[in-house]
Amino acid sequence: MTHHPTVGEVRTHPSRTLLVLALGALAYTMAQTMIIPALPRLQQELGVSTTSVAWLITLNLLAAALATPIIGRLGDMFGKERMLLLSLGIFAAGSLVAMFAHSLPLYLVGRIIQGGGGAILPLSIGIIRDEFPREKVATGIGTISAMYGIGGGVALVISGILVDAFGVDSIFALALALSIIAAIATWRYVPESPVRVRAPIDYLGATLMAVGLAAVLLAISEGNAWGWTSGGVVGLFLAGAAVLVAFTAWELRAPAPMIDMRLMRRRAVWTVNLAGFASGVAIFGSYILIPQLVQTPSSAGYGFGATVTMSGLYLLPSALLMLVAGPLSGRMSTRSGSRRPLVLGSIFGVLSYLMLAFLHDHPWEILVGSGLLGLGLGLSLAAMANLVVDAVPQDQTGIAVSVNTIVRSIGGAIGGQIAAAILTGSANADGLPAIGGYQGAFLMSAAGTAATLAVTKLMPRGRSSAAQAHAEAAEAVA
């Protein structure tokens, strides 16, 4: 019989468990970004319009937004390791469908199923909180949070190489292989969490939330294409808002709500979610704007005419520094609380976007800006995850982190649409955006990051649980 580790063994070997969880998170985040450079190739091979192929992004976002809080809550109720295995299995199934798809409808089905694995990161963070020694929780969460940016940066490089050499199907094959390896390692080395909440499933709440979020996100995603004042977009916004109001009213009176709205109203929680939304608005600039800028032919008066693969290399400094900054943020949280790394990360983020807006004539300027961005994102994303974890009861970790993830995704969808509108509005006769469009989009990202910095002033001050554990350990030694 295969030995399944106990929580005690994980506390003895947390690095091994962290490596397994990071692999699953990396597989998911890479898949979210690898598809972007492949969209023009897919459009050409399938003979479809740009609008049609863009649904591969939109529907995946919708699926992830709906699945993440629901599965996150089920993890709190029935076990996070069990739900993590389910999420990895769903993600693998979607990758398999997309790998053998040869038509747009099948690719869409595969991407929708892939999005159903969106709870991988929140569940991994919950497992770390439940099973790691208290003094190692913040650093572990920082490492997992860093996967969000590392996967995106690495994926842009790998995607170009794979698509050029082996075709679009290869990016889904890689996602499938990584998810299978992560699932096997999770089953073998990650124990089931002993922390559970005993409550019935809130089916009505889950349904209302799913319908409301789907309507709002669809309106945001298609605003530029359909027109922001079109009947379809306005109708979706109104319908989504009405359903979400009904969802909130139900959750406030439900005997076992899926999301505890009273918990969400705590200042320590809503301020972090507001910061997550603002940072989501800004993050678009790191994964889309930089590659588009450097791929622009130099004949346009800017850009370097980089290939898809080369454009991904410009994001490597960001990915490498996030690998350092995420755990560093966790160590800072352990020593002095998580607000400080969020402040520092936001400052670095503002500086990076300002640099990219005004200094982009030479490759080294883009590389330095990318590096500053990675440092800022690594510190900020890890700090926000630790702030959420520290603000909620242990049996609410899965849903609380999931909500923060979805709020950031909504911000990202809005930021992406605003940036796209700025670029489109600045287009010249040749169809290429003017450099002023990129400057405006980067400044929008700087404003979003500055808003995150401003929100930190509203956050309650005090020691985090990790900082308290560190202080207690130091006193014990003394």
C-alpha positions as CSV (number, residue, x, y, z in Angstrom):
1,M,0.0,0.0,0.0
2,T,1.3,3.4,-0.9
3,H,2.3,5.5,2.1
4,H,0.3,8.8,2.4
5,P,2.0,11.4,4.5
6,T,0.6,12.8,7.7
7,V,0.4,16.4,8.6
8,G,3.2,15.8,11.1
9,E,5.5,14.5,8.3
10,V,4.7,17.6,6.2
11,R,5.6,19.8,9.0
12,T,9.0,18.0,9.1
13,H,9.5,18.3,5.3
14,P,7.6,21.5,4.2
15,S,10.0,22.2,1.4
16,R,8.9,19.0,-0.4
17,T,5.2,19.8,-0.1
18,L,5.9,23.4,-1.2
19,L,7.6,22.1,-4.3
20,V,4.6,19.9,-5.2
21,L,2.2,22.7,-4.7
22,A,4.3,25.2,-6.7
23,L,4.4,22.7,-9.6
24,G,0.6,22.6,-9.8
25,A,0.4,26.4,-9.5
26,L,3.0,26.8,-12.2
27,A,1.2,24.4,-14.6
28,Y,-2.0,26.4,-14.3
29,T,-0.5,29.9,-14.6
30,M,1.6,28.9,-17.5
31,A,-1.4,27.6,-19.4
32,Q,-3.2,30.9,-18.8
33,T,-0.5,32.8,-20.6
34,M,0.9,30.3,-23.2
35,I,-2.3,30.6,-25.3
36,I,-1.8,34.4,-25.9
37,P,1.1,34.2,-28.4
38,A,-0.6,31.2,-30.1
39,L,-3.9,33.1,-30.9
40,P,-2.7,34.5,-34.3
41,R,-1.6,31.0,-35.3
42,L,-4.9,29.5,-34.2
43,Q,-6.8,32.2,-36.1
44,Q,-4.9,31.4,-39.2
45,E,-5.2,27.7,-39.0
46,L,-8.9,27.7,-38.1
47,G,-9.8,30.4,-40.5
48,V,-11.8,32.4,-37.9
49,S,-12.0,36.1,-37.0
50,T,-10.0,37.8,-34.3
51,T,-13.2,38.3,-32.3
52,S,-14.0,34.5,-32.5
53,V,-10.5,33.4,-31.3
54,A,-10.6,35.9,-28.5
55,W,-13.4,33.8,-26.9
56,L,-10.6,31.3,-25.9
57,I,-9.6,33.9,-23.4
58,T,-13.0,35.2,-22.4
59,L,-14.6,31.8,-21.7
60,N,-11.6,30.5,-19.8
61,L,-11.8,33.6,-17.6
62,L,-15.5,33.1,-17.0
63,A,-15.1,29.4,-16.1
64,A,-12.2,30.2,-13.7
65,A,-14.3,33.0,-12.1
66,L,-17.2,30.7,-11.4
67,A,-15.2,27.6,-10.4
68,T,-12.6,29.2,-8.1
69,P,-14.9,30.4,-5.2
70,I,-17.1,27.3,-5.4
71,I,-14.3,24.8,-5.3
72,G,-12.4,26.9,-2.8
73,R,-15.4,26.7,-0.4
74,L,-15.8,23.0,-1.0
75,G,-12.1,22.7,0.0
76,D,-12.9,24.3,3.3
77,M,-15.8,21.9,3.8
78,F,-14.5,18.5,2.4
79,G,-10.7,18.8,2.4
80,K,-8.4,21.0,0.4
81,E,-6.1,18.2,-0.8
82,R,-9.1,16.4,-2.2
83,M,-10.4,19.5,-4.0
84,L,-6.8,20.3,-5.3
85,L,-6.7,16.8,-6.9
86,L,-10.1,17.5,-8.4
87,S,-8.9,20.9,-9.8
88,L,-5.8,19.4,-11.2
89,G,-7.9,16.6,-12.8
90,I,-10.3,19.1,-14.3
91,F,-7.4,21.2,-15.7
92,A,-5.7,18.1,-17.1
93,A,-9.0,17.0,-18.8
94,G,-9.4,20.4,-20.4
95,S,-5.8,20.3,-21.6
96,L,-6.4,16.9,-23.2
97,V,-9.5,18.1,-25.0
98,A,-7.7,21.1,-26.4
99,M,-4.7,19.1,-27.4
100,F,-6.8,17.0,-29.8
101,A,-9.1,19.8,-30.9
102,H,-9.1,20.7,-34.5
103,S,-12.0,23.1,-34.5
104,L,-12.8,26.3,-32.6
105,P,-15.8,24.8,-30.7
106,L,-13.6,22.0,-29.3
107,Y,-10.8,24.4,-28.4
108,L,-13.4,26.5,-26.6
109,V,-14.7,23.4,-24.7
110,G,-11.1,22.6,-23.7
111,R,-10.4,26.1,-22.5
112,I,-13.7,26.2,-20.5
113,I,-12.8,22.9,-18.8
114,Q,-9.2,24.2,-18.1
115,G,-10.7,27.3,-16.4
116,G,-12.5,24.9,-14.0
117,G,-9.1,24.3,-12.4
118,G,-8.9,27.9,-11.3
119,A,-8.9,27.1,-7.6
120,I,-5.5,25.5,-7.7
121,L,-3.7,28.5,-6.3
122,P,-6.2,29.3,-3.5
123,L,-6.3,25.7,-2.4
124,S,-2.5,25.5,-2.4
125,I,-2.4,28.6,-0.1
126,G,-5.0,27.0,2.2
127,I,-3.0,23.8,2.4
128,I,0.1,25.8,3.4
129,R,-1.8,27.6,6.1
130,D,-3.3,24.4,7.5
131,E,-0.2,22.1,7.4
132,F,3.0,24.2,7.6
133,P,4.7,25.3,10.8
134,R,3.3,28.7,11.6
135,E,6.7,30.4,11.2
136,K,7.0,29.0,7.6
137,V,3.5,29.9,6.4
138,A,4.2,33.4,5.1
139,T,7.2,32.4,3.1
140,G,5.4,29.4,1.6
141,I,2.5,31.5,0.6
142,G,4.9,34.0,-0.9
143,T,6.5,31.3,-3.0
144,I,3.1,30.1,-4.3
145,S,1.9,33.6,-5.1
146,A,5.1,34.2,-7.1
147,M,4.0,31.4,-9.4
148,Y,1.4,33.8,-10.7
149,G,4.0,36.0,-12.4
150,I,6.7,33.4,-12.9
151,G,4.4,31.2,-14.9
152,G,3.3,34.1,-17.1
153,G,6.8,35.2,-17.9
154,V,8.2,31.8,-18.6
155,A,5.1,30.8,-20.6
156,L,5.6,33.6,-23.1
157,V,9.1,32.4,-23.9
158,I,8.2,28.7,-24.1
159,S,5.0,29.2,-26.0
160,G,6.7,30.9,-29.0
161,I,9.3,28.1,-29.2
162,L,6.7,25.3,-28.9
163,V,4.3,26.8,-31.4
164,D,7.0,27.4,-34.0
165,A,8.6,24.0,-33.6
166,F,5.6,21.7,-32.9
167,G,2.4,23.6,-33.4
168,V,-0.3,24.9,-31.1
169,D,-1.2,21.5,-29.7
170,S,2.2,21.3,-28.0
171,I,1.3,24.0,-25.5
172,F,-1.7,22.0,-24.3
173,A,0.4,18.8,-24.3
174,L,2.9,20.6,-21.9
175,A,0.0,21.7,-19.7
176,L,-1.3,18.2,-19.6
177,A,2.0,16.7,-18.7
178,L,2.7,19.2,-15.9
179,S,-0.8,18.8,-14.4
180,I,-0.5,15.0,-14.4
181,I,2.9,15.1,-12.7
182,A,1.5,17.6,-10.1
183,A,-1.6,15.5,-9.5
184,I,0.5,12.3,-8.8
185,A,2.9,14.2,-6.6
186,T,0.0,15.8,-4.7
187,W,-1.7,12.4,-4.1
188,R,1.7,11.0,-3.0
189,Y,3.1,13.8,-0.8
190,V,0.3,16.2,0.2
191,P,-1.8,15.0,3.2
192,E,-5.5,15.9,3.6
193,S,-6.1,19.0,5.7
194,P,-7.5,18.4,9.2
195,V,-9.3,21.8,9.1
196,R,-12.9,21.4,8.0
197,V,-16.1,23.5,8.3
198,R,-19.2,21.4,8.9
199,A,-22.0,23.0,6.8
200,P,-24.4,22.1,4.0
201,I,-23.6,23.2,0.5
202,D,-25.2,26.6,-0.3
203,Y,-26.6,25.6,-3.7
204,L,-28.7,28.8,-4.2
205,G,-25.8,31.1,-3.2
206,A,-23.5,29.3,-5.6
207,T,-26.0,29.6,-8.4
208,L,-26.7,33.3,-7.8
209,M,-23.0,34.1,-7.6
210,A,-22.2,32.2,-10.8
211,V,-25.0,33.9,-12.8
212,G,-24.1,37.4,-11.5
213,L,-20.4,37.0,-12.0
214,A,-20.8,35.5,-15.5
215,A,-23.0,38.4,-16.6
216,V,-20.7,41.1,-15.3
217,L,-17.5,39.5,-16.6
218,L,-19.0,38.9,-20.0
219,A,-20.0,42.6,-20.2
220,I,-16.5,43.7,-19.2
221,S,-14.8,41.3,-21.6
222,E,-17.0,42.3,-24.6
223,G,-17.4,46.0,-23.9
224,N,-15.0,47.2,-26.5
225,A,-16.2,44.8,-29.2
226,W,-20.0,45.3,-28.6
227,G,-19.8,48.9,-27.5
228,W,-20.1,50.0,-23.9
229,T,-23.4,51.7,-24.4
230,S,-24.9,48.8,-26.5
231,G,-28.0,47.1,-25.3
232,G,-26.2,43.8,-24.8
233,V,-23.4,45.3,-22.5
234,V,-25.8,47.5,-20.5
235,G,-28.3,44.7,-20.1
236,L,-25.6,42.3,-18.9
237,F,-24.3,44.9,-16.4
238,L,-27.8,45.6,-15.0
239,A,-28.7,41.9,-14.9
240,G,-25.4,40.9,-13.3
241,A,-25.7,43.7,-10.7
242,A,-29.3,42.7,-9.8
243,V,-28.3,39.1,-9.3
244,L,-25.3,39.9,-7.2
245,V,-27.4,42.1,-5.0
246,A,-29.8,39.2,-4.6
247,F,-26.8,37.0,-3.9
248,T,-25.6,39.3,-1.1
249,A,-29.0,39.5,0.5
250,W,-29.3,35.7,0.5
251,E,-25.8,35.2,1.9
252,L,-26.6,37.6,4.8
253,R,-29.5,35.5,5.9
254,A,-28.5,32.0,4.8
255,P,-27.8,29.6,7.7
256,A,-24.6,28.3,6.0
257,P,-23.6,30.9,3.4
258,M,-21.0,30.1,0.8
259,I,-19.4,33.5,1.4
260,D,-19.7,35.0,4.9
261,M,-20.5,38.6,4.0
262,R,-20.0,39.7,7.6
263,L,-16.5,38.4,7.3
264,M,-16.0,40.2,4.0
265,R,-17.1,43.5,5.7
266,R,-14.1,43.4,8.1
267,R,-11.7,46.2,7.3
268,A,-8.8,43.7,7.3
269,V,-10.6,41.8,4.5
270,W,-12.3,44.4,2.3
271,T,-9.2,46.6,2.1
272,V,-7.1,43.7,0.8
273,N,-9.8,42.8,-1.7
274,L,-9.9,46.5,-2.8
275,A,-6.1,46.4,-3.2
276,G,-6.4,43.2,-5.2
277,F,-8.8,44.8,-7.6
278,A,-6.6,47.9,-8.1
279,S,-3.5,45.7,-8.7
280,G,-5.5,43.6,-11.1
281,V,-6.3,46.7,-13.2
282,A,-2.5,47.3,-13.4
283,I,-1.2,43.8,-14.0
284,F,-2.4,43.8,-17.7
285,G,0.6,46.0,-18.5
286,S,3.1,43.3,-17.7
287,Y,1.9,40.4,-19.9
288,I,0.4,42.2,-22.9
289,L,1.8,45.7,-23.3
290,I,5.5,44.8,-23.1
291,P,5.4,42.0,-25.7
292,Q,3.3,44.1,-28.0
293,L,5.5,47.1,-27.7
294,V,8.8,45.3,-28.4
295,Q,7.2,43.3,-31.3
296,T,6.2,46.5,-33.1
297,P,8.5,47.1,-36.2
298,S,11.0,49.9,-35.6
299,S,9.7,51.6,-38.7
300,A,6.7,52.7,-36.5
301,G,9.1,55.0,-34.7
302,Y,9.3,52.8,-31.6
303,G,9.6,49.1,-30.9
304,F,12.3,46.6,-31.9
305,G,10.6,44.2,-34.3
306,A,11.1,41.3,-31.9
307,T,9.8,37.9,-32.6
308,V,7.2,36.3,-30.3
309,T,9.9,34.2,-28.6
310,M,12.2,37.2,-28.2
311,S,9.4,39.4,-26.8
312,G,8.9,36.8,-24.1
313,L,12.6,37.1,-23.2
314,Y,11.9,40.7,-22.2
315,L,9.7,39.4,-19.4
316,L,12.4,37.0,-18.0
317,P,13.8,39.7,-15.6
318,S,10.3,40.0,-14.2
319,A,9.9,36.2,-13.8
320,L,13.3,35.8,-12.2
321,L,12.9,38.6,-9.7
322,M,9.5,37.4,-8.8
323,L,11.1,34.1,-7.9
324,V,13.1,36.0,-5.3
325,A,10.6,38.6,-4.3
326,G,7.8,36.2,-3.4
327,P,9.6,34.3,-0.7
328,L,11.3,37.6,0.4
329,S,7.9,39.1,0.9
330,G,7.0,36.1,3.0
331,R,10.1,36.5,5.2
332,M,9.3,40.2,5.6
333,S,5.7,39.3,6.6
334,T,7.1,36.8,9.2
335,R,9.3,39.5,10.8
336,S,7.2,42.6,10.6
337,G,3.8,41.9,9.0
338,S,2.5,41.9,5.5
339,R,1.6,45.5,5.0
340,R,5.2,46.6,4.6
341,P,6.0,44.4,1.6
342,L,2.7,45.4,0.0
343,V,3.8,49.1,0.3
344,L,7.3,48.4,-1.1
345,G,5.9,46.3,-3.9
346,S,3.4,49.0,-4.9
347,I,6.2,51.6,-4.9
348,F,8.4,49.4,-7.2
349,G,5.3,48.8,-9.4
350,V,4.6,52.5,-9.8
351,L,8.3,53.2,-10.7
352,S,8.3,50.3,-13.2
353,Y,5.2,51.5,-15.1
354,L,6.5,55.1,-15.1
355,M,9.8,54.0,-16.5
356,L,8.1,51.9,-19.2
357,A,5.8,54.8,-20.1
358,F,8.7,57.3,-20.7
359,L,11.9,55.2,-21.2
360,H,11.4,52.6,-23.9
361,D,13.8,53.6,-26.7
362,H,16.4,51.0,-25.9
363,P,16.1,47.3,-25.0
364,W,17.9,47.7,-21.7
365,E,15.2,50.2,-20.6
366,I,12.5,47.6,-21.1
367,L,14.6,45.0,-19.3
368,V,15.1,47.2,-16.3
369,G,11.4,48.2,-16.2
370,S,10.5,44.5,-16.5
371,G,12.8,43.7,-13.6
372,L,11.3,46.4,-11.4
373,L,7.9,45.2,-12.2
374,G,8.7,41.6,-11.2
375,L,10.1,42.9,-7.9
376,G,7.0,44.9,-7.3
377,L,4.5,42.1,-8.2
378,G,6.4,39.5,-6.3
379,L,6.3,41.5,-3.1
380,S,2.7,42.7,-3.6
381,L,1.0,39.5,-4.6
382,A,2.6,37.5,-1.8
383,A,1.8,40.2,0.7
384,M,-1.9,40.3,-0.3
385,A,-2.3,36.6,0.0
386,N,-0.7,36.7,3.5
387,L,-2.9,39.6,4.5
388,V,-6.1,37.6,3.5
389,V,-4.9,34.5,5.3
390,D,-4.1,36.4,8.4
391,A,-7.5,38.2,8.4
392,V,-9.9,35.2,8.3
393,P,-10.5,32.1,10.4
394,Q,-8.6,29.0,9.3
395,D,-11.8,27.2,8.1
396,Q,-12.5,30.2,5.8
397,T,-9.1,30.3,4.1
398,G,-10.1,28.6,0.8
399,I,-13.1,30.8,0.1
400,A,-11.4,34.0,1.3
401,V,-8.3,33.6,-0.9
402,S,-10.6,32.6,-3.8
403,V,-12.6,35.8,-3.5
404,N,-9.4,37.8,-3.5
405,T,-8.3,36.0,-6.6
406,I,-11.6,36.6,-8.4
407,V,-11.6,40.3,-7.4
408,R,-8.1,40.6,-8.9
409,S,-9.3,38.8,-12.1
410,I,-12.2,41.3,-12.4
411,G,-9.7,44.1,-12.1
412,G,-7.5,42.5,-14.7
413,A,-10.5,42.2,-17.1
414,I,-11.3,45.9,-16.7
415,G,-7.7,47.0,-17.0
416,G,-7.3,44.9,-20.1
417,Q,-10.3,46.5,-21.7
418,I,-9.3,50.0,-20.8
419,A,-5.7,49.5,-22.1
420,A,-7.1,47.9,-25.3
421,A,-9.4,50.9,-25.8
422,I,-6.5,53.4,-25.3
423,L,-4.3,51.5,-27.8
424,T,-7.1,51.2,-30.3
425,G,-8.0,54.9,-30.0
426,S,-4.4,55.9,-30.7
427,A,-4.0,53.8,-33.9
428,N,-2.4,55.4,-36.9
429,A,-3.4,54.9,-40.5
430,D,-1.3,51.8,-40.7
431,G,-3.3,50.2,-37.9
432,L,-0.5,50.3,-35.3
433,P,-1.0,52.1,-32.0
434,A,0.9,55.4,-31.6
435,I,3.5,55.4,-28.9
436,G,1.2,57.8,-27.0
437,G,-1.2,54.9,-26.7
438,Y,1.3,52.7,-24.9
439,Q,2.3,55.6,-22.7
440,G,-1.4,56.1,-21.7
441,A,-1.8,52.4,-21.0
442,F,1.3,52.2,-18.9
443,L,0.2,55.3,-17.0
444,M,-3.2,53.6,-16.4
445,S,-1.3,50.7,-14.8
446,A,0.8,53.1,-12.8
447,A,-2.5,54.7,-11.5
448,G,-3.9,51.3,-10.6
449,T,-0.7,50.5,-8.6
450,A,-0.8,53.9,-6.9
451,A,-4.3,53.1,-5.9
452,T,-3.1,49.9,-4.3
453,L,-0.5,51.9,-2.4
454,A,-3.2,54.4,-1.2
455,V,-5.4,51.5,0.0
456,T,-2.6,50.3,2.3
457,K,-3.2,53.5,4.4
458,L,-6.7,52.1,5.2
459,M,-5.5,48.7,6.4
460,P,-5.4,48.0,10.1
461,R,-1.9,47.8,11.6
462,G,-0.6,45.1,13.8
463,R,1.4,42.0,13.9
464,S,0.5,39.1,11.6
465,S,0.2,35.6,13.0
466,A,3.5,34.7,11.3
467,A,5.2,37.8,12.9
468,Q,3.7,36.8,16.3
469,A,5.1,33.3,15.9
470,H,8.5,34.6,15.0
471,A,8.5,36.9,18.0
472,E,7.4,34.1,20.3
473,A,10.2,31.8,18.9
474,A,12.8,34.6,19.5
475,E,11.6,35.1,23.1
476,A,11.7,31.3,23.7
477,V,15.4,31.2,22.6
478,A,16.2,34.2,24.7
